[in-house]
Amino acid sequence: MRLAEYAAALLVATLGLAAIYLSRQLPYSAEYGPGAGFLPFWLGIALVLLSALLFREAKSQAASEGAATGPNDPDHANTNLSMGKSSRQPWLVFLGSILALAFLFQPLGLLLSTALFMLVTMRWAAQRTWFSSILFAVVTPIALYIGFSRLLVVPLPSGPLGF
Protein backbone atom coordinates (compact mmCIF):
# COMPACT_ATOMS: atom_id res chain seq x y z
CA MET A 1 0.00 0.00 0.00
CA ARG A 2 2.91 2.36 0.62
CA LEU A 3 3.84 2.14 -3.05
CA ALA A 4 0.33 3.32 -3.98
CA GLU A 5 0.61 6.25 -1.57
CA TYR A 6 4.01 7.23 -2.96
CA ALA A 7 2.64 6.97 -6.51
CA ALA A 8 -0.37 9.10 -5.54
CA ALA A 9 1.91 11.75 -4.04
CA LEU A 10 4.01 11.75 -7.21
CA LEU A 11 0.91 11.99 -9.39
CA VAL A 12 -0.49 14.92 -7.37
CA ALA A 13 2.90 16.68 -7.55
CA THR A 14 3.02 16.14 -11.31
CA LEU A 15 -0.48 17.55 -11.68
CA GLY A 16 0.49 20.57 -9.57
CA LEU A 17 3.65 21.20 -11.59
CA ALA A 18 1.69 20.93 -14.82
CA ALA A 19 -0.86 23.43 -13.50
CA ILE A 20 1.93 25.83 -12.53
CA TYR A 21 3.65 25.48 -15.91
CA LEU A 22 0.46 25.88 -17.94
CA SER A 23 -0.83 28.76 -15.82
CA ARG A 24 2.30 30.74 -16.64
CA GLN A 25 1.03 30.90 -20.22
CA LEU A 26 -2.02 32.87 -19.03
CA PRO A 27 -2.00 36.43 -17.72
CA TYR A 28 -1.48 36.48 -13.95
CA SER A 29 -3.31 39.78 -13.50
CA ALA A 30 -5.75 41.93 -15.42
CA GLU A 31 -6.74 45.56 -15.16
CA TYR A 32 -9.74 44.69 -12.98
CA GLY A 33 -8.04 42.19 -10.65
CA PRO A 34 -6.66 38.64 -10.85
CA GLY A 35 -6.16 37.30 -14.36
CA ALA A 36 -6.88 33.90 -15.83
CA GLY A 37 -3.56 32.47 -14.62
CA PHE A 38 -3.94 33.51 -10.98
CA LEU A 39 -6.11 30.65 -9.67
CA PRO A 40 -4.45 27.78 -11.59
CA PHE A 41 -1.01 28.99 -10.48
CA TRP A 42 -1.91 28.99 -6.79
CA LEU A 43 -3.84 25.74 -7.05
CA GLY A 44 -0.72 24.19 -8.58
CA ILE A 45 1.38 25.50 -5.67
CA ALA A 46 -1.16 24.04 -3.22
CA LEU A 47 -1.09 20.66 -4.99
CA VAL A 48 2.70 20.49 -4.85
CA LEU A 49 2.71 21.36 -1.14
CA LEU A 50 -0.05 18.86 -0.38
CA SER A 51 1.77 16.14 -2.30
CA ALA A 52 4.84 16.76 -0.14
CA LEU A 53 2.67 16.33 2.95
CA LEU A 54 1.16 13.15 1.51
CA PHE A 55 4.61 11.75 0.80
CA ARG A 56 5.83 12.63 4.30
CA GLU A 57 2.75 11.07 5.90
CA ALA A 58 3.18 7.86 3.91
CA LYS A 59 6.84 7.71 4.88
CA SER A 60 6.18 8.28 8.59
CA GLN A 61 3.36 5.69 8.64
CA ALA A 62 5.62 3.16 6.94
CA ALA A 63 8.30 3.74 9.55
CA SER A 64 5.89 3.46 12.49
CA GLU A 65 4.18 0.34 11.11
CA GLY A 66 7.51 -1.29 10.36
CA ALA A 67 8.64 -0.73 13.94
CA ALA A 68 5.35 -1.94 15.46
CA THR A 69 5.05 -5.18 13.49
CA GLY A 70 7.42 -7.10 11.35
CA PRO A 71 6.84 -7.85 7.68
CA ASN A 72 6.40 -11.58 8.46
CA ASP A 73 3.64 -10.88 10.99
CA PRO A 74 0.25 -12.12 9.70
CA ASP A 75 -1.43 -9.03 11.16
CA HIS A 76 0.92 -6.87 9.06
CA ALA A 77 -1.12 -7.54 5.90
CA ASN A 78 -2.84 -4.42 4.65
CA THR A 79 -6.58 -4.39 5.26
CA ASN A 80 -7.19 -0.90 3.84
CA LEU A 81 -8.20 -2.35 0.49
CA SER A 82 -11.26 -4.14 1.87
CA MET A 83 -14.49 -2.39 0.99
CA GLY A 84 -17.15 -3.47 3.43
CA LYS A 85 -20.66 -2.09 3.70
CA SER A 86 -19.65 0.35 6.43
CA SER A 87 -16.90 1.87 4.30
CA ARG A 88 -19.10 2.12 1.20
CA GLN A 89 -21.93 4.05 2.81
CA PRO A 90 -20.05 7.38 3.28
CA TRP A 91 -18.90 7.26 -0.34
CA LEU A 92 -22.41 6.61 -1.59
CA VAL A 93 -23.76 9.48 0.52
CA PHE A 94 -21.00 11.71 -0.83
CA LEU A 95 -21.68 10.80 -4.45
CA GLY A 96 -25.42 11.21 -3.93
CA SER A 97 -24.94 14.63 -2.38
CA ILE A 98 -22.77 15.71 -5.32
CA LEU A 99 -25.53 14.64 -7.72
CA ALA A 100 -28.10 16.48 -5.61
CA LEU A 101 -25.87 19.57 -5.65
CA ALA A 102 -25.72 19.45 -9.44
CA PHE A 103 -29.50 19.16 -9.77
CA LEU A 104 -30.34 21.70 -7.05
CA PHE A 105 -27.79 24.29 -8.16
CA GLN A 106 -30.07 25.96 -10.71
CA PRO A 107 -33.36 26.06 -8.76
CA LEU A 108 -31.87 26.87 -5.33
CA GLY A 109 -28.82 28.93 -6.27
CA LEU A 110 -25.21 28.49 -5.25
CA LEU A 111 -25.39 29.45 -1.60
CA LEU A 112 -28.46 27.45 -0.56
CA SER A 113 -27.47 24.33 -2.53
CA THR A 114 -23.93 24.55 -1.09
CA ALA A 115 -25.34 24.82 2.43
CA LEU A 116 -27.44 21.67 1.90
CA PHE A 117 -24.49 19.86 0.32
CA MET A 118 -22.23 20.72 3.27
CA LEU A 119 -24.86 19.69 5.80
CA VAL A 120 -25.46 16.27 4.22
CA THR A 121 -21.79 15.64 3.47
CA MET A 122 -20.48 16.64 6.88
CA ARG A 123 -23.21 14.87 8.84
CA TRP A 124 -23.56 11.56 7.00
CA ALA A 125 -20.44 11.16 4.86
CA ALA A 126 -17.86 12.64 7.25
CA GLN A 127 -19.94 11.59 10.29
CA ARG A 128 -19.49 14.87 12.15
CA THR A 129 -21.71 16.04 14.98
CA TRP A 130 -24.84 18.05 14.27
CA PHE A 131 -23.20 21.17 15.66
CA SER A 132 -20.15 21.00 13.42
CA SER A 133 -22.25 19.98 10.40
CA ILE A 134 -24.55 22.98 10.82
CA LEU A 135 -21.54 25.20 11.43
CA PHE A 136 -19.95 24.05 8.14
CA ALA A 137 -23.29 24.46 6.36
CA VAL A 138 -23.55 28.08 7.52
CA VAL A 139 -19.91 29.17 7.30
CA THR A 140 -19.13 27.75 3.83
CA PRO A 141 -21.81 29.72 1.92
CA ILE A 142 -20.91 32.87 3.87
CA ALA A 143 -17.26 32.43 2.91
CA LEU A 144 -18.24 31.84 -0.72
CA TYR A 145 -20.42 34.94 -0.70
CA ILE A 146 -17.74 37.15 0.85
CA GLY A 147 -15.01 35.75 -1.36
CA PHE A 148 -16.80 35.88 -4.68
CA SER A 149 -19.54 38.52 -4.38
CA ARG A 150 -17.74 41.07 -2.23
CA LEU A 151 -14.00 40.61 -2.77
CA LEU A 152 -13.87 39.40 -6.38
CA VAL A 153 -17.17 41.08 -7.43
CA VAL A 154 -18.34 37.98 -9.27
CA PRO A 155 -22.11 37.54 -9.53
CA LEU A 156 -23.28 34.26 -8.04
CA PRO A 157 -26.34 32.31 -9.24
CA SER A 158 -29.16 33.25 -6.90
CA GLY A 159 -32.01 31.07 -5.79
CA PRO A 160 -35.65 31.72 -4.86
CA LEU A 161 -34.67 33.55 -1.67
CA GLY A 162 -32.50 36.04 -3.57
CA PHE A 163 -29.14 34.60 -2.49
C-alpha positions in Angstrom: 0.0 0.0 0.0 2.9 2.4 0.6 3.8 2.1 -3.1 0.3 3.3 -4.0 0.6 6.3 -1.6 4.0 7.2 -3.0 2.6 7.0 -6.5 -0.4 9.1 -5.5 1.9 11.8 -4.0 4.0 11.8 -7.2 0.9 12.0 -9.4 -0.5 14.9 -7.4 2.9 16.7 -7.5 3.0 16.1 -11.3 -0.5 17.5 -11.7 0.5 20.6 -9.6 3.7 21.2 -11.6 1.7 20.9 -14.8 -0.9 23.4 -13.5 1.9 25.8 -12.5 3.7 25.5 -15.9 0.5 25.9 -17.9 -0.8 28.8 -15.8 2.3 30.7 -16.6 1.0 30.9 -20.2 -2.0 32.9 -19.0 -2.0 36.4 -17.7 -1.5 36.5 -14.0 -3.3 39.8 -13.5 -5.8 41.9 -15.4 -6.7 45.6 -15.2 -9.7 44.7 -13.0 -8.0 42.2 -10.6 -6.7 38.6 -10.9 -6.2 37.3 -14.4 -6.9 33.9 -15.8 -3.6 32.5 -14.6 -3.9 33.5 -11.0 -6.1 30.7 -9.7 -4.4 27.8 -11.6 -1.0 29.0 -10.5 -1.9 29.0 -6.8 -3.8 25.7 -7.1 -0.7 24.2 -8.6 1.4 25.5 -5.7 -1.2 24.0 -3.2 -1.1 20.7 -5.0 2.7 20.5 -4.8 2.7 21.4 -1.1 0.0 18.9 -0.4 1.8 16.1 -2.3 4.8 16.8 -0.1 2.7 16.3 3.0 1.2 13.2 1.5 4.6 11.7 0.8 5.8 12.6 4.3 2.8 11.1 5.9 3.2 7.9 3.9 6.8 7.7 4.9 6.2 8.3 8.6 3.4 5.7 8.6 5.6 3.2 6.9 8.3 3.7 9.6 5.9 3.5 12.5 4.2 0.3 11.1 7.5 -1.3 10.4 8.6 -0.7 13.9 5.4 -1.9 15.5 5.0 -5.2 13.5 7.4 -7.1 11.3 6.8 -7.9 7.7 6.4 -11.6 8.5 3.6 -10.9 11.0 0.3 -12.1 9.7 -1.4 -9.0 11.2 0.9 -6.9 9.1 -1.1 -7.5 5.9 -2.8 -4.4 4.7 -6.6 -4.4 5.3 -7.2 -0.9 3.8 -8.2 -2.3 0.5 -11.3 -4.1 1.9 -14.5 -2.4 1.0 -17.2 -3.5 3.4 -20.7 -2.1 3.7 -19.7 0.4 6.4 -16.9 1.9 4.3 -19.1 2.1 1.2 -21.9 4.1 2.8 -20.1 7.4 3.3 -18.9 7.3 -0.3 -22.4 6.6 -1.6 -23.8 9.5 0.5 -21.0 11.7 -0.8 -21.7 10.8 -4.5 -25.4 11.2 -3.9 -24.9 14.6 -2.4 -22.8 15.7 -5.3 -25.5 14.6 -7.7 -28.1 16.5 -5.6 -25.9 19.6 -5.6 -25.7 19.4 -9.4 -29.5 19.2 -9.8 -30.3 21.7 -7.1 -27.8 24.3 -8.2 -30.1 26.0 -10.7 -33.4 26.1 -8.8 -31.9 26.9 -5.3 -28.8 28.9 -6.3 -25.2 28.5 -5.2 -25.4 29.5 -1.6 -28.5 27.4 -0.6 -27.5 24.3 -2.5 -23.9 24.5 -1.1 -25.3 24.8 2.4 -27.4 21.7 1.9 -24.5 19.9 0.3 -22.2 20.7 3.3 -24.9 19.7 5.8 -25.5 16.3 4.2 -21.8 15.6 3.5 -20.5 16.6 6.9 -23.2 14.9 8.8 -23.6 11.6 7.0 -20.4 11.2 4.9 -17.9 12.6 7.2 -19.9 11.6 10.3 -19.5 14.9 12.2 -21.7 16.0 15.0 -24.8 18.1 14.3 -23.2 21.2 15.7 -20.1 21.0 13.4 -22.3 20.0 10.4 -24.5 23.0 10.8 -21.5 25.2 11.4 -20.0 24.1 8.1 -23.3 24.5 6.4 -23.6 28.1 7.5 -19.9 29.2 7.3 -19.1 27.8 3.8 -21.8 29.7 1.9 -20.9 32.9 3.9 -17.3 32.4 2.9 -18.2 31.8 -0.7 -20.4 34.9 -0.7 -17.7 37.1 0.9 -15.0 35.7 -1.4 -16.8 35.9 -4.7 -19.5 38.5 -4.4 -17.7 41.1 -2.2 -14.0 40.6 -2.8 -13.9 39.4 -6.4 -17.2 41.1 -7.4 -18.3 38.0 -9.3 -22.1 37.5 -9.5 -23.3 34.3 -8.0 -26.3 32.3 -9.2 -29.2 33.2 -6.9 -32.0 31.1 -5.8 -35.6 31.7 -4.9 -34.7 33.5 -1.7 -32.5 36.0 -3.6 -29.1 34.6 -2.5 
